[in-house]
Amino acid sequence: MKIYKVFSYMGNKGKLYKEIKEIFEKSQKGKFVDLFAGGMEVPANLYVDKGIDIFMNVKDTKIEYLLKLNKENRVLEIFEKAVAEVYKNIPLNSTRIIYNTDKITFKKLKENYLEVIKKVNEEEREVLLLLGGVGGKSKSLSSNFYSEQKIKRLKDYLEVLKKLDIKTEFFNEKWQFSDSFIFLDPPYLLETGMEGKKGFNYEGDWTEKDDIRLIEFIKDNLNRNNIFMVFGSLNNNLQKLIKMNFPRVKFEIKKYKRSFFGCSSERAEWYCIIQ
């Protein structure tokens, strides 16, 4: 059974799952550690495929509320109630189909969605924005808001998350692991004008100083029989630090087309193995 996250999320590595799984299997490690797990699609599928020991950490308000409400068995109830209210007096059909064929009805769905998220509390609103919105600060309705397939995938996704060890802490370079495959997909530094550089989708700023802390974490855990798989954007600060501190490491470049919130673009990232 393939597990799909049912929302858009920056930095998702689900598209590279087969390759990541193969590299993990070759490492012959019994534990998979993901310290910037984001949408959690990779570790969730490894758990389903191999039943291995998984440790995850996510620092993102919407994900944290999702995890909290999932422990209370409320996420599906909240989402299905929102669907019923958004589709009030409108025949239930895939939002994508409506978006492609009936712009007037889709506009009404968007208006209903705005009314729904105004009425709920903060936790429920953040979860609905994650599952039904277009991301970021926008409160607009996603064309992927509802389908029968999405409900099924959401159920499967939530059930797996309940079985996993998931922390919601800021990254700490003092963390220690042993005999593990440590997957690192940290926030990529982005230019943000007067604010300097900032890691996207991470609570609090992620700066070049944090990249340095990440290198210290890798160094400290290398002598504990760990293997690291690290991702980053082309020619970013982290790549330079890795080249400086681990000169024998080779970088693999992955190029692909990426669709995010309705926009398609060419994308390239690197990953490397440190052991």
N, C-alpha and C positions, 0 to 999 in steps of 0.2 A: 504494500500500500504506500503510495507516494503522499507525503504530507506537503501541503501548500499553505503558505501564509496567504491570507485573503485581503491584503492591503498593500498599497504601494509604500516602499521604504527605501530611502537613499542608501546605497552601498550594499544592496542585497547580493549575496553570493550563491543563491540557489541555482542560478544559471550555470554555475561551475561545479555543481554538486558531484557529478560523476568523476571529474578530475580530482577534486579534493578527496573524495572517498578512496580513490585508487592510491593516492599518495599516502593517505592515512593507513590504509591496509599494508602498504609496503613498509611502513615504519614499525609495524608489529608492536605498537603500544596498546595498552588495554584501556586507556582513559583519554577522552577527548575534552580539551579545555578551550572554551571560547570566551575570551574576556571582553569582547565588544560585539555581543551576539546579535544586536539589532532585531531583525524580524525572526531570528532563530530557526530559519528553515533548514540550514545545514545540520546543526546538531540534532534537531528533531528527527530528520530523516536517518541520520546515523543510528540514533537510538532505535528507530523502528526496524531498520535493515539488519542491525548487528547486535542490538540489545546490550551495548557497552555502557560503561560508566561515563556519564556526561556531567561536566561542570560548566555552567554558563553564568555570565554577568552582563546585565543590560542597565544602562543609565539613560533613561528616556521617560519623561512623564507619562506619555500616552501608553507606552508598553507597561510601565509599572502599574498604572491603573487597570490595564487589561489583566495583568497577572493577579492583582488583588481581587478583582471582581470574579475572575475565573475560579479562584479558590473558594469563593462564596457561591459558586454555581449560578452566577447571575448574568454572565455575558450574553449567552444565547437568548435568554429571556428579554434582556434589554434591547438587543438588536432586533429580534422578531417583533417586539412591541413597536419599535421605531418604524420598521417596515410597514406594519399595519397602519400606522398614523400617516406616514408619508404617502401611502397608496390609498388613502381615504377617498372613497367614491371613484377610484380609478382601478380598472381591472388589473389584477396582479400579473405582471409580465416582466421579463428581463429588462432591467434599466438600460442595458446596452441596446437592445432592440428598439426600445422607445426613443432613446437618444438618436439612433440612426434613421428612424422613420417618422417620428412625430415630435417636432421641436416644441409645439405648443403644450403638449402634455408633459414633456420633460421640464419645461419651464415651471409648470404647476408643481411637479414633484420637488423641484428645487425650493420653491416657496414653502411647501409643506415641511421640507427638511429643516429649513431655517427656523420655523415655528417649533418644531420638535426639540431642537438643541437649545432653544431658549428656555424651555420648561423644565429641563432635567438639571440635576446637581452637577458639580464640577467633574466628579469621577465619571459619571455616565456620559457627560458631554465629551470629555476627552476620548473615551472609548469609541463613541459614535463618530467623532471626527477622524479617528484612526481607521475605523471599518468602513465609513461611508463618505468621508470627505475627500478632497483632492490634495490634502497635505498642507504643510506650512501653516501660515496664519489665516489662510483662506477658509471660509466656512461654506464654500459652495459644494454642491452634491457631485459626487463622482458618477460617471456613466457606468461604473462597475459596482454600484451600490448594492443591487440585488439580482440574484438569479437562484434557481433551485440548486445548481451546482455549487454556488458560493455557500449556501446554507450547509450543504453536506461537507464541503471542505472545512468550513469553520468548525463544525462539530468535531471532525477528526483532529484538527489542529489543536483545539482546546483540550481534548482528552489527552493528547500526548504531553502538552505543557504541564498538566497536573502531575505527571509522573517524573518530571525532571527537577534537578537541583538548580535553581535559578536565583542568583543574587542580584541585587540592584544597588551596587556600591560604586563610588568613584574609583577609578583605577589607582592602585597602590603598588609602587615599585617594590615594596617589601613583601608582597605575596610570594609564597614559595610552593612549588609543585615538584613532584618527582615521578619518573617513569611515565611521562605523559606526552601526548601530542598537543602542543599549545598553538592554537589558531589565533592569529592577531590581525584583525582588520580595523585598525584604529581610525578615528576621524581624520579625514584628509584636510590639511590646512588650505583654507580658501582666503583669497584677498577680500577684505570687507571695508575698503575705503579708510576712513579716518580711524576705524576701530582696530586696524592692523589685520592680523591673520587669526582665523578662527576655525575650529573643527566643526563641521556640520553635523547636526543631530546628536549632540552630546550635551548633557546638562552642565552648564558652565563652559567657559572657553577652553579649547584645546590648543595649546601654543607650541612653539618650538622647544620650550623648556620641558613640556610634557613628552615630546619625542625623545629628548635626552633621558628622561626618567624611564621611558620604555626600553631604551638601549640598556640602561643599568639593570632593569628587570631581566632582560634576556641574558646578560652576562652572569648575573647572580644565579640564574636557574640552569645555566648550561651544564654545570658540573653535577646536576642531579638526574642525569640520564633522561633528559627531555629532548624533544625535537620541536622546532618552531617552523610554522608556515606563516609568513608575513606578507600582507598585501599593502599596496600604496599606489598613489597616482604618479605619473611619469615625472621624473626629475624633481620630486619634492624633497623637502628637508630630510625626511626619514630615510629615503633612499641614499642620500649623501652620507648620513650618519652610519648606515649599515656598511656602505663601501669603506668607510674610514675605520670602523671597528672590527669588521669581519671581511677582510679583503679577498678571501677565497670564495666568497659566496657568489653564485651566479643568479642572474635575474631572468625570469621568463616573462615575456610581454604577451598580454592577452588583449586582442582587439575584437570588438563586437559592436553591433548596433543595439542601442538602448532606447526603450520607450519609457518615459517618466511623466505622468500626469498629462498624457496626450501628445507629448512632444518627442519626436524621434531624433536621435543624434548618434554620431560615431563616438565611440569611447575606447580608451586604452588604459590599462592598468598593468602593474607588474606584481609578481609574487616571487618570493625566494624561500629557500629552505635553509635553516641554520641548525647545525648539529655539531 
